[in-house]
Each structure stands twice: as C-alpha cells, then as structure tokens.
Amino acid sequence: MKPLKNLIVLSAWMLRLVVLSEVYQRFFDTIVSFSFKGLNFFIALTMATFAVVLFLSGFTKKPTLPIIAGFMITAISVALMFNGGITVEKVLNNFIVAAIGVVFMARGNS
C-alpha cells in the first residue's frame, strides 16, 4: 500500500498550527503582562518567537529556519519539563511540543 504523499505537506502545516496554538494557550497571559522582573516572561517570549518563526518558515524554501526553531522549541520544552522537579503533569504538558520540535529539527522543510 502506498502512503498518501500529498498529506505530508498538510500534516506539517497541522503540526505548525498545533505548536502555535499550544504556545498561545500556555504563554499568552505571561507575554501580555509585560513583567520583565521574572524569567517566565523571557521564556514565554522566546517560545512564542520561535513558534512564529516555525510557522513562517513554512513559506520559505530555506531548511535552516525550521531546524533552528525546532531546536529552540525542543530545548525550551525539555527545560520546562525538568524545571523545579519532574511531575507527570509537566512532562505531559511539554512532551507534545517537544516532540513536534524534534520533527522539525530533524526534517527541516523537506
């Protein structure tokens, strides 16, 4: 049975939208607060920036943008998993975004 190769492009865009929606859901309130006092604002701002870069890199042919964005999204998600102790809730909240980051880090725009 042949795989449906046309769905690869659709699935990549769906993964990009999942990352955008997860970052929006989790970090929007932190970014809007503009509280420069804590580290949480800068983590949220970095995550949101690279989620937007990952989404916009779908419109380019350059393979390096999604690789860099995927690496940063994965690194931040893994760091958030282990920040302040490991709990099942933290791992489950960050695992999907980290896994999507690994996919884009490994594949780029191919």
LUMZAVO-771780 format. One record per atom (N, C-alpha, C): residue in one letter; atom name; y, z, x. Coordinates in nm, 2 decimals. Atoms other than C-alpha are relative to their C-alpha. Last residue first. Layout:
<sites>
<site rest="a" atom="CA" yy="Y" zz="Z" xx="X"/>
...
</sites>
This chain:
<sites>
<site rest="s" atom="N" yy="0.11" zz="0.11" xx="0.01"/>
<site rest="s" atom="CA" yy="1.87" zz="0.34" xx="1.17"/>
<site rest="s" atom="C" yy="-0.07" zz="0.01" xx="-0.13"/>
<site rest="n" atom="N" yy="-0.03" zz="0.09" xx="0.12"/>
<site rest="n" atom="CA" yy="2.20" zz="0.53" xx="1.13"/>
<site rest="n" atom="C" yy="-0.11" zz="-0.11" xx="-0.01"/>
<site rest="g" atom="N" yy="-0.13" zz="0.07" xx="-0.01"/>
<site rest="g" atom="CA" yy="2.10" zz="0.82" xx="1.35"/>
<site rest="g" atom="C" yy="0.02" zz="-0.08" xx="-0.12"/>
<site rest="r" atom="N" yy="-0.01" zz="0.14" xx="0.04"/>
<site rest="r" atom="CA" yy="1.73" zz="0.88" xx="1.33"/>
<site rest="r" atom="C" yy="0.13" zz="-0.07" xx="0.02"/>
<site rest="a" atom="N" yy="0.11" zz="0.08" xx="-0.06"/>
<site rest="a" atom="CA" yy="1.65" zz="1.20" xx="1.52"/>
<site rest="a" atom="C" yy="0.02" zz="-0.14" xx="-0.03"/>
<site rest="m" atom="N" yy="0.00" zz="-0.01" xx="-0.14"/>
<site rest="m" atom="CA" yy="1.98" zz="1.38" xx="1.46"/>
<site rest="m" atom="C" yy="-0.10" zz="-0.08" xx="0.07"/>
<site rest="f" atom="N" yy="-0.10" zz="0.09" xx="-0.05"/>
<site rest="f" atom="CA" yy="1.99" zz="1.25" xx="1.11"/>
<site rest="f" atom="C" yy="0.02" zz="0.01" xx="0.15"/>
<site rest="v" atom="N" yy="0.03" zz="0.14" xx="0.04"/>
<site rest="v" atom="CA" yy="1.65" zz="1.40" xx="1.03"/>
<site rest="v" atom="C" yy="0.11" zz="-0.09" xx="0.05"/>
<site rest="v" atom="N" yy="0.10" zz="0.05" xx="-0.10"/>
<site rest="v" atom="CA" yy="1.73" zz="1.72" xx="1.22"/>
<site rest="v" atom="C" yy="-0.04" zz="-0.15" xx="-0.03"/>
<site rest="g" atom="N" yy="-0.06" zz="0.03" xx="-0.12"/>
<site rest="g" atom="CA" yy="2.04" zz="1.77" xx="1.01"/>
<site rest="g" atom="C" yy="-0.09" zz="-0.05" xx="0.11"/>
<site rest="i" atom="N" yy="-0.07" zz="0.12" xx="0.02"/>
<site rest="i" atom="CA" yy="1.84" zz="1.73" xx="0.70"/>
<site rest="i" atom="C" yy="0.08" zz="-0.04" xx="0.12"/>
<site rest="a" atom="N" yy="0.10" zz="0.11" xx="0.00"/>
<site rest="a" atom="CA" yy="1.60" zz="2.00" xx="0.82"/>
<site rest="a" atom="C" yy="0.07" zz="-0.14" xx="-0.02"/>
<site rest="a" atom="N" yy="0.05" zz="0.02" xx="-0.14"/>
<site rest="a" atom="CA" yy="1.89" zz="2.23" xx="0.90"/>
<site rest="a" atom="C" yy="-0.10" zz="-0.11" xx="0.01"/>
<site rest="v" atom="N" yy="-0.11" zz="0.06" xx="-0.07"/>
<site rest="v" atom="CA" yy="2.04" zz="2.18" xx="0.55"/>
<site rest="v" atom="C" yy="-0.03" zz="-0.02" xx="0.15"/>
<site rest="i" atom="N" yy="-0.02" zz="0.13" xx="0.05"/>
<site rest="i" atom="CA" yy="1.71" zz="2.26" xx="0.39"/>
<site rest="i" atom="C" yy="0.11" zz="-0.08" xx="0.08"/>
<site rest="f" atom="N" yy="0.10" zz="0.09" xx="-0.05"/>
<site rest="f" atom="CA" yy="1.65" zz="2.56" xx="0.61"/>
<site rest="f" atom="C" yy="0.01" zz="-0.14" xx="-0.04"/>
<site rest="n" atom="N" yy="-0.05" zz="0.08" xx="-0.11"/>
<site rest="n" atom="CA" yy="1.98" zz="2.74" xx="0.55"/>
<site rest="n" atom="C" yy="-0.11" zz="-0.11" xx="0.05"/>
<site rest="n" atom="N" yy="-0.13" zz="0.06" xx="0.02"/>
<site rest="n" atom="CA" yy="1.94" zz="2.91" xx="0.22"/>
<site rest="n" atom="C" yy="0.04" zz="-0.10" xx="0.10"/>
<site rest="l" atom="N" yy="0.01" zz="0.10" xx="0.11"/>
<site rest="l" atom="CA" yy="1.56" zz="2.96" xx="0.26"/>
<site rest="l" atom="C" yy="0.14" zz="-0.07" xx="-0.03"/>
<site rest="v" atom="N" yy="0.08" zz="0.11" xx="-0.05"/>
<site rest="v" atom="CA" yy="1.61" zz="3.13" xx="0.60"/>
<site rest="v" atom="C" yy="-0.01" zz="-0.11" xx="-0.11"/>
<site rest="k" atom="N" yy="-0.08" zz="0.08" xx="-0.10"/>
<site rest="k" atom="CA" yy="1.89" zz="3.35" xx="0.48"/>
<site rest="k" atom="C" yy="-0.08" zz="-0.13" xx="0.05"/>
<site rest="e" atom="N" yy="-0.11" zz="0.06" xx="0.08"/>
<site rest="e" atom="CA" yy="1.69" zz="3.46" xx="0.17"/>
<site rest="e" atom="C" yy="0.09" zz="-0.09" xx="0.09"/>
<site rest="v" atom="N" yy="0.05" zz="0.12" xx="0.07"/>
<site rest="v" atom="CA" yy="1.38" zz="3.53" xx="0.37"/>
<site rest="v" atom="C" yy="0.11" zz="-0.08" xx="-0.07"/>
<site rest="t" atom="N" yy="0.05" zz="-0.03" xx="0.13"/>
<site rest="t" atom="CA" yy="1.57" zz="3.76" xx="0.60"/>
<site rest="t" atom="C" yy="-0.05" zz="-0.13" xx="-0.06"/>
<site rest="i" atom="N" yy="0.07" zz="0.11" xx="0.08"/>
<site rest="i" atom="CA" yy="1.63" zz="3.74" xx="0.97"/>
<site rest="i" atom="C" yy="-0.05" zz="0.06" xx="-0.13"/>
<site rest="g" atom="N" yy="0.14" zz="-0.03" xx="0.04"/>
<site rest="g" atom="CA" yy="1.88" zz="3.97" xx="1.14"/>
<site rest="g" atom="C" yy="-0.06" zz="-0.11" xx="-0.09"/>
<site rest="g" atom="N" yy="0.01" zz="-0.13" xx="0.07"/>
<site rest="g" atom="CA" yy="2.26" zz="3.96" xx="1.17"/>
<site rest="g" atom="C" yy="-0.14" zz="0.03" xx="-0.05"/>
<site rest="n" atom="N" yy="-0.11" zz="-0.09" xx="-0.02"/>
<site rest="n" atom="CA" yy="2.28" zz="3.59" xx="1.24"/>
<site rest="n" atom="C" yy="-0.01" zz="0.13" xx="-0.08"/>
<site rest="f" atom="N" yy="0.03" zz="-0.11" xx="-0.09"/>
<site rest="f" atom="CA" yy="1.94" zz="3.43" xx="1.27"/>
<site rest="f" atom="C" yy="0.12" zz="0.10" xx="0.02"/>
<site rest="m" atom="N" yy="0.13" zz="-0.06" xx="0.04"/>
<site rest="m" atom="CA" yy="1.96" zz="3.19" xx="0.98"/>
<site rest="m" atom="C" yy="-0.03" zz="0.13" xx="0.07"/>
<site rest="l" atom="N" yy="-0.02" zz="-0.08" xx="0.12"/>
<site rest="l" atom="CA" yy="2.33" zz="3.13" xx="1.03"/>
<site rest="l" atom="C" yy="-0.13" zz="0.06" xx="-0.04"/>
<site rest="a" atom="N" yy="-0.08" zz="-0.12" xx="-0.04"/>
<site rest="a" atom="CA" yy="2.26" zz="3.01" xx="1.39"/>
<site rest="a" atom="C" yy="0.02" zz="0.09" xx="-0.12"/>
<site rest="v" atom="N" yy="0.10" zz="-0.09" xx="-0.07"/>
<site rest="v" atom="CA" yy="1.99" zz="2.78" xx="1.26"/>
<site rest="v" atom="C" yy="0.07" zz="0.12" xx="0.04"/>
<site rest="s" atom="N" yy="0.09" zz="-0.05" xx="0.10"/>
<site rest="s" atom="CA" yy="2.24" zz="2.63" xx="1.01"/>
<site rest="s" atom="C" yy="-0.10" zz="0.09" xx="0.06"/>
<site rest="i" atom="N" yy="-0.07" zz="-0.10" xx="0.08"/>
<site rest="i" atom="CA" yy="2.51" zz="2.60" xx="1.28"/>
<site rest="i" atom="C" yy="-0.09" zz="0.06" xx="-0.11"/>
<site rest="a" atom="N" yy="-0.03" zz="-0.12" xx="-0.08"/>
<site rest="a" atom="CA" yy="2.28" zz="2.42" xx="1.52"/>
<site rest="a" atom="C" yy="0.07" zz="0.11" xx="-0.08"/>
<site rest="t" atom="N" yy="0.12" zz="-0.07" xx="-0.03"/>
<site rest="t" atom="CA" yy="2.14" zz="2.19" xx="1.26"/>
<site rest="t" atom="C" yy="0.03" zz="0.12" xx="0.08"/>
<site rest="i" atom="N" yy="0.04" zz="-0.06" xx="0.12"/>
<site rest="i" atom="CA" yy="2.48" zz="2.09" xx="1.13"/>
<site rest="i" atom="C" yy="-0.13" zz="0.08" xx="0.02"/>
<site rest="m" atom="N" yy="-0.09" zz="-0.12" xx="0.03"/>
<site rest="m" atom="CA" yy="2.60" zz="2.04" xx="1.49"/>
<site rest="m" atom="C" yy="-0.04" zz="0.07" xx="-0.14"/>
<site rest="f" atom="N" yy="0.03" zz="-0.11" xx="-0.10"/>
<site rest="f" atom="CA" yy="2.30" zz="1.82" xx="1.58"/>
<site rest="f" atom="C" yy="0.09" zz="0.12" xx="-0.03"/>
<site rest="g" atom="N" yy="0.13" zz="-0.06" xx="0.03"/>
<site rest="g" atom="CA" yy="2.32" zz="1.62" xx="1.26"/>
<site rest="g" atom="C" yy="-0.03" zz="0.11" xx="0.10"/>
<site rest="a" atom="N" yy="-0.01" zz="-0.08" xx="0.12"/>
<site rest="a" atom="CA" yy="2.69" zz="1.55" xx="1.32"/>
<site rest="a" atom="C" yy="-0.13" zz="0.07" xx="-0.04"/>
<site rest="i" atom="N" yy="-0.08" zz="-0.12" xx="-0.04"/>
<site rest="i" atom="CA" yy="2.63" zz="1.44" xx="1.68"/>
<site rest="i" atom="C" yy="0.02" zz="0.09" xx="-0.13"/>
<site rest="i" atom="N" yy="0.08" zz="-0.08" xx="-0.09"/>
<site rest="i" atom="CA" yy="2.34" zz="1.21" xx="1.57"/>
<site rest="i" atom="C" yy="0.08" zz="0.13" xx="0.04"/>
<site rest="p" atom="N" yy="0.09" zz="-0.09" xx="0.08"/>
<site rest="p" atom="CA" yy="2.53" zz="1.09" xx="1.26"/>
<site rest="p" atom="C" yy="-0.09" zz="0.09" xx="0.10"/>
<site rest="l" atom="N" yy="-0.06" zz="-0.09" xx="0.10"/>
<site rest="l" atom="CA" yy="2.82" zz="0.98" xx="1.48"/>
<site rest="l" atom="C" yy="-0.10" zz="0.08" xx="-0.08"/>
<site rest="t" atom="N" yy="-0.03" zz="-0.13" xx="-0.06"/>
<site rest="t" atom="CA" yy="2.62" zz="0.83" xx="1.77"/>
<site rest="t" atom="C" yy="0.06" zz="0.10" xx="-0.10"/>
<site rest="p" atom="N" yy="0.11" zz="-0.10" xx="0.02"/>
<site rest="p" atom="CA" yy="2.44" zz="0.55" xx="1.58"/>
<site rest="p" atom="C" yy="0.04" zz="0.14" xx="0.05"/>
<site rest="k" atom="N" yy="0.02" zz="-0.08" xx="-0.12"/>
<site rest="k" atom="CA" yy="2.76" zz="0.34" xx="1.53"/>
<site rest="k" atom="C" yy="-0.11" zz="0.10" xx="-0.02"/>
<site rest="k" atom="N" yy="0.12" zz="0.05" xx="-0.06"/>
<site rest="k" atom="CA" yy="2.71" zz="0.09" xx="1.24"/>
<site rest="k" atom="C" yy="-0.03" zz="0.09" xx="0.13"/>
<site rest="t" atom="N" yy="-0.02" zz="0.06" xx="-0.13"/>
<site rest="t" atom="CA" yy="2.97" zz="0.27" xx="1.02"/>
<site rest="t" atom="C" yy="-0.14" zz="-0.05" xx="0.06"/>
<site rest="f" atom="N" yy="-0.08" zz="0.12" xx="0.02"/>
<site rest="f" atom="CA" yy="2.98" zz="0.35" xx="0.65"/>
<site rest="f" atom="C" yy="0.02" zz="-0.08" xx="0.13"/>
<site rest="g" atom="N" yy="0.08" zz="0.09" xx="0.07"/>
<site rest="g" atom="CA" yy="2.71" zz="0.61" xx="0.68"/>
<site rest="g" atom="C" yy="0.06" zz="-0.14" xx="-0.02"/>
<site rest="s" atom="N" yy="0.07" zz="0.08" xx="-0.10"/>
<site rest="s" atom="CA" yy="2.91" zz="0.78" xx="0.94"/>
<site rest="s" atom="C" yy="-0.09" zz="-0.10" xx="-0.07"/>
<site rest="l" atom="N" yy="-0.07" zz="0.12" xx="-0.04"/>
<site rest="l" atom="CA" yy="3.14" zz="0.89" xx="0.66"/>
<site rest="l" atom="C" yy="-0.07" zz="-0.08" xx="0.10"/>
<site rest="f" atom="N" yy="-0.01" zz="0.09" xx="0.12"/>
<site rest="f" atom="CA" yy="2.88" zz="1.13" xx="0.51"/>
<site rest="f" atom="C" yy="0.07" zz="-0.13" xx="0.04"/>
<site rest="l" atom="N" yy="0.13" zz="0.05" xx="0.03"/>
<site rest="l" atom="CA" yy="2.79" zz="1.28" xx="0.85"/>
<site rest="l" atom="C" yy="0.00" zz="-0.10" xx="-0.12"/>
<site rest="v" atom="N" yy="0.03" zz="0.10" xx="-0.10"/>
<site rest="v" atom="CA" yy="3.15" zz="1.32" xx="0.94"/>
<site rest="v" atom="C" yy="-0.13" zz="-0.07" xx="-0.02"/>
<site rest="v" atom="N" yy="-0.08" zz="0.12" xx="0.03"/>
<site rest="v" atom="CA" yy="3.21" zz="1.49" xx="0.61"/>
<site rest="v" atom="C" yy="-0.02" zz="-0.11" xx="0.10"/>
<site rest="a" atom="N" yy="0.06" zz="0.06" xx="0.12"/>
<site rest="a" atom="CA" yy="2.93" zz="1.73" xx="0.68"/>
<site rest="a" atom="C" yy="0.07" zz="-0.12" xx="-0.05"/>
<site rest="f" atom="N" yy="0.11" zz="0.09" xx="-0.04"/>
<site rest="f" atom="CA" yy="3.06" zz="1.77" xx="1.03"/>
<site rest="f" atom="C" yy="-0.08" zz="-0.05" xx="-0.12"/>
<site rest="t" atom="N" yy="-0.05" zz="0.11" xx="-0.07"/>
<site rest="t" atom="CA" yy="3.40" zz="1.89" xx="0.90"/>
<site rest="t" atom="C" yy="-0.12" zz="-0.09" xx="0.04"/>
<site rest="a" atom="N" yy="-0.06" zz="0.10" xx="0.09"/>
<site rest="a" atom="CA" yy="3.25" zz="2.11" xx="0.64"/>
<site rest="a" atom="C" yy="0.05" zz="-0.12" xx="0.07"/>
<site rest="m" atom="N" yy="0.11" zz="0.06" xx="0.08"/>
<site rest="m" atom="CA" yy="3.03" zz="2.29" xx="0.89"/>
<site rest="m" atom="C" yy="0.05" zz="-0.11" xx="-0.09"/>
<site rest="t" atom="N" yy="0.08" zz="0.09" xx="-0.09"/>
<site rest="t" atom="CA" yy="3.32" zz="2.33" xx="1.14"/>
<site rest="t" atom="C" yy="-0.12" zz="-0.06" xx="-0.08"/>
<site rest="l" atom="N" yy="-0.08" zz="0.12" xx="-0.03"/>
<site rest="l" atom="CA" yy="3.54" zz="2.47" xx="0.86"/>
<site rest="l" atom="C" yy="-0.07" zz="-0.10" xx="0.09"/>
<site rest="a" atom="N" yy="-0.01" zz="0.08" xx="0.12"/>
<site rest="a" atom="CA" yy="3.28" zz="2.71" xx="0.74"/>
<site rest="a" atom="C" yy="0.07" zz="-0.13" xx="0.02"/>
<site rest="i" atom="N" yy="0.13" zz="0.05" xx="0.02"/>
<site rest="i" atom="CA" yy="3.21" zz="2.84" xx="1.09"/>
<site rest="i" atom="C" yy="0.00" zz="-0.09" xx="-0.12"/>
<site rest="f" atom="N" yy="0.02" zz="0.11" xx="-0.10"/>
<site rest="f" atom="CA" yy="3.58" zz="2.87" xx="1.16"/>
<site rest="f" atom="C" yy="-0.14" zz="-0.06" xx="-0.01"/>
<site rest="f" atom="N" yy="-0.09" zz="0.12" xx="0.03"/>
<site rest="f" atom="CA" yy="3.64" zz="3.06" xx="0.84"/>
<site rest="f" atom="C" yy="-0.03" zz="-0.11" xx="0.09"/>
<site rest="n" atom="N" yy="0.06" zz="0.08" xx="0.11"/>
<site rest="n" atom="CA" yy="3.34" zz="3.29" xx="0.90"/>
<site rest="n" atom="C" yy="0.08" zz="-0.12" xx="-0.04"/>
<site rest="l" atom="N" yy="0.07" zz="0.12" xx="-0.05"/>
<site rest="l" atom="CA" yy="3.47" zz="3.39" xx="1.24"/>
<site rest="l" atom="C" yy="-0.06" zz="-0.08" xx="-0.11"/>
<site rest="g" atom="N" yy="0.14" zz="-0.01" xx="-0.03"/>
<site rest="g" atom="CA" yy="3.73" zz="3.62" xx="1.10"/>
<site rest="g" atom="C" yy="-0.07" zz="-0.13" xx="0.05"/>
<site rest="k" atom="N" yy="0.04" zz="-0.13" xx="-0.07"/>
<site rest="k" atom="CA" yy="4.10" zz="3.66" xx="1.11"/>
<site rest="k" atom="C" yy="-0.14" zz="0.01" xx="0.04"/>
<site rest="f" atom="N" yy="0.03" zz="0.02" xx="-0.14"/>
<site rest="f" atom="CA" yy="4.19" zz="3.30" xx="1.03"/>
<site rest="f" atom="C" yy="-0.04" zz="0.12" xx="0.08"/>
<site rest="s" atom="N" yy="0.00" zz="-0.13" xx="-0.07"/>
<site rest="s" atom="CA" yy="4.16" zz="3.36" xx="0.66"/>
<site rest="s" atom="C" yy="-0.04" zz="-0.03" xx="0.14"/>
<site rest="f" atom="N" yy="-0.08" zz="0.02" xx="-0.12"/>
<site rest="f" atom="CA" yy="4.26" zz="3.02" xx="0.50"/>
<site rest="f" atom="C" yy="0.01" zz="0.14" xx="0.07"/>
<site rest="s" atom="N" yy="-0.07" zz="-0.13" xx="-0.02"/>
<site rest="s" atom="CA" yy="4.11" zz="3.13" xx="0.16"/>
<site rest="s" atom="C" yy="0.09" zz="0.00" xx="0.12"/>
<site rest="v" atom="N" yy="-0.13" zz="-0.01" xx="0.08"/>
<site rest="v" atom="CA" yy="4.03" zz="2.77" xx="0.07"/>
<site rest="v" atom="C" yy="0.07" zz="0.13" xx="0.03"/>
<site rest="i" atom="N" yy="-0.10" zz="0.09" xx="-0.06"/>
<site rest="i" atom="CA" yy="3.78" zz="2.74" xx="0.36"/>
<site rest="i" atom="C" yy="0.13" zz="0.01" xx="-0.08"/>
<site rest="t" atom="N" yy="-0.05" zz="-0.05" xx="-0.14"/>
<site rest="t" atom="CA" yy="3.59" zz="3.05" xx="0.26"/>
<site rest="t" atom="C" yy="0.10" zz="-0.09" xx="0.05"/>
<site rest="d" atom="N" yy="-0.08" zz="-0.12" xx="0.02"/>
<site rest="d" atom="CA" yy="3.57" zz="2.95" xx="-0.11"/>
<site rest="d" atom="C" yy="0.05" zz="0.06" xx="0.13"/>
<site rest="f" atom="N" yy="-0.13" zz="0.05" xx="0.06"/>
<site rest="f" atom="CA" yy="3.44" zz="2.60" xx="-0.02"/>
<site rest="f" atom="C" yy="0.09" zz="0.12" xx="-0.01"/>
<site rest="f" atom="N" yy="-0.11" zz="-0.03" xx="-0.08"/>
<site rest="f" atom="CA" yy="3.16" zz="2.73" xx="0.21"/>
<site rest="f" atom="C" yy="0.14" zz="-0.03" xx="-0.05"/>
<site rest="r" atom="N" yy="0.01" zz="-0.12" xx="-0.08"/>
<site rest="r" atom="CA" yy="2.84" zz="2.76" xx="0.02"/>
<site rest="r" atom="C" yy="0.13" zz="0.04" xx="0.06"/>
<site rest="q" atom="N" yy="0.04" zz="-0.12" xx="0.08"/>
<site rest="q" atom="CA" yy="2.88" zz="2.52" xx="-0.27"/>
<site rest="q" atom="C" yy="0.01" zz="0.12" xx="0.08"/>
<site rest="y" atom="N" yy="-0.11" zz="-0.03" xx="0.10"/>
<site rest="y" atom="CA" yy="3.08" zz="2.26" xx="-0.07"/>
<site rest="y" atom="C" yy="-0.03" zz="0.13" xx="-0.08"/>
<site rest="v" atom="N" yy="-0.11" zz="-0.05" xx="-0.08"/>
<site rest="v" atom="CA" yy="2.83" zz="2.28" xx="0.22"/>
<site rest="v" atom="C" yy="0.12" zz="0.03" xx="-0.09"/>
<site rest="e" atom="N" yy="0.04" zz="-0.14" xx="-0.05"/>
<site rest="e" atom="CA" yy="2.54" zz="2.24" xx="-0.02"/>
<site rest="e" atom="C" yy="0.12" zz="0.06" xx="0.08"/>
<site rest="s" atom="N" yy="0.00" zz="-0.10" xx="0.11"/>
<site rest="s" atom="CA" yy="2.71" zz="1.95" xx="-0.20"/>
<site rest="s" atom="C" yy="-0.04" zz="0.14" xx="0.04"/>
<site rest="l" atom="N" yy="-0.13" zz="-0.02" xx="0.05"/>
<site rest="l" atom="CA" yy="2.79" zz="1.76" xx="0.12"/>
<site rest="l" atom="C" yy="0.01" zz="0.11" xx="-0.11"/>
<site rest="v" atom="N" yy="-0.07" zz="-0.08" xx="-0.10"/>
<site rest="v" atom="CA" yy="2.45" zz="1.82" xx="0.27"/>
<site rest="v" atom="C" yy="0.14" zz="0.02" xx="-0.05"/>
<site rest="v" atom="N" yy="0.06" zz="-0.13" xx="0.00"/>
<site rest="v" atom="CA" yy="2.28" zz="1.69" xx="-0.05"/>
<site rest="v" atom="C" yy="0.07" zz="0.09" xx="0.10"/>
<site rest="l" atom="N" yy="-0.06" zz="-0.06" xx="0.12"/>
<site rest="l" atom="CA" yy="2.51" zz="1.39" xx="-0.06"/>
<site rest="l" atom="C" yy="-0.05" zz="0.14" xx="-0.02"/>
<site rest="r" atom="N" yy="-0.14" zz="-0.02" xx="-0.03"/>
<site rest="r" atom="CA" yy="2.41" zz="1.29" xx="0.29"/>
<site rest="r" atom="C" yy="0.07" zz="0.07" xx="-0.11"/>
<site rest="l" atom="N" yy="0.00" zz="-0.11" xx="-0.10"/>
<site rest="l" atom="CA" yy="2.04" zz="1.33" xx="0.20"/>
<site rest="l" atom="C" yy="0.14" zz="0.04" xx="0.04"/>
<site rest="m" atom="N" yy="0.03" zz="-0.12" xx="0.08"/>
<site rest="m" atom="CA" yy="2.09" zz="1.11" xx="-0.11"/>
<site rest="m" atom="C" yy="0.00" zz="0.12" xx="0.09"/>
<site rest="w" atom="N" yy="-0.12" zz="-0.04" xx="0.07"/>
<site rest="w" atom="CA" yy="2.26" zz="0.85" xx="0.12"/>
<site rest="w" atom="C" yy="-0.02" zz="0.12" xx="-0.09"/>
<site rest="a" atom="N" yy="-0.10" zz="-0.05" xx="-0.10"/>
<site rest="a" atom="CA" yy="1.96" zz="0.85" xx="0.35"/>
<site rest="a" atom="C" yy="0.13" zz="0.04" xx="-0.07"/>
<site rest="s" atom="N" yy="0.04" zz="-0.14" xx="-0.04"/>
<site rest="s" atom="CA" yy="1.72" zz="0.83" xx="0.05"/>
<site rest="s" atom="C" yy="0.10" zz="0.05" xx="0.10"/>
<site rest="l" atom="N" yy="-0.03" zz="-0.09" xx="0.11"/>
<site rest="l" atom="CA" yy="1.90" zz="0.52" xx="-0.08"/>
<site rest="l" atom="C" yy="-0.03" zz="0.14" xx="0.03"/>
<site rest="v" atom="N" yy="-0.15" zz="-0.01" xx="0.00"/>
<site rest="v" atom="CA" yy="1.88" zz="0.35" xx="0.26"/>
<site rest="v" atom="C" yy="0.05" zz="0.09" xx="-0.11"/>
<site rest="i" atom="N" yy="-0.04" zz="-0.07" xx="-0.12"/>
<site rest="i" atom="CA" yy="1.51" zz="0.42" xx="0.28"/>
<site rest="i" atom="C" yy="0.15" zz="0.02" xx="0.01"/>
<site rest="l" atom="N" yy="-0.04" zz="-0.14" xx="0.04"/>
<site rest="l" atom="CA" yy="1.45" zz="0.31" xx="-0.08"/>
<site rest="l" atom="C" yy="0.04" zz="0.09" xx="0.12"/>
<site rest="n" atom="N" yy="-0.14" zz="0.00" xx="0.05"/>
<site rest="n" atom="CA" yy="1.46" zz="-0.06" xx="0.02"/>
<site rest="n" atom="C" yy="0.05" zz="0.14" xx="-0.04"/>
<site rest="k" atom="N" yy="-0.10" zz="-0.01" xx="-0.11"/>
<site rest="k" atom="CA" yy="1.16" zz="0.00" xx="0.24"/>
<site rest="k" atom="C" yy="0.14" zz="0.00" xx="-0.05"/>
<site rest="l" atom="N" yy="-0.12" zz="0.07" xx="0.06"/>
<site rest="l" atom="CA" yy="0.93" zz="0.07" xx="-0.06"/>
<site rest="l" atom="C" yy="0.11" zz="0.02" xx="0.10"/>
<site rest="p" atom="N" yy="-0.11" zz="-0.09" xx="0.05"/>
<site rest="p" atom="CA" yy="0.62" zz="0.16" xx="0.13"/>
<site rest="p" atom="C" yy="0.11" zz="-0.09" xx="-0.05"/>
<site rest="k" atom="N" yy="-0.12" zz="0.01" xx="-0.08"/>
<site rest="k" atom="CA" yy="0.34" zz="-0.10" xx="0.14"/>
<site rest="k" atom="C" yy="0.10" zz="0.10" xx="-0.05"/>
<site rest="m" atom="N" yy="-0.12" zz="0.00" xx="0.08"/>
<site rest="m" atom="CA" yy="0.00" zz="0.00" xx="0.00"/>
<site rest="m" atom="C" yy="0.12" zz="0.00" xx="0.09"/>
</sites>
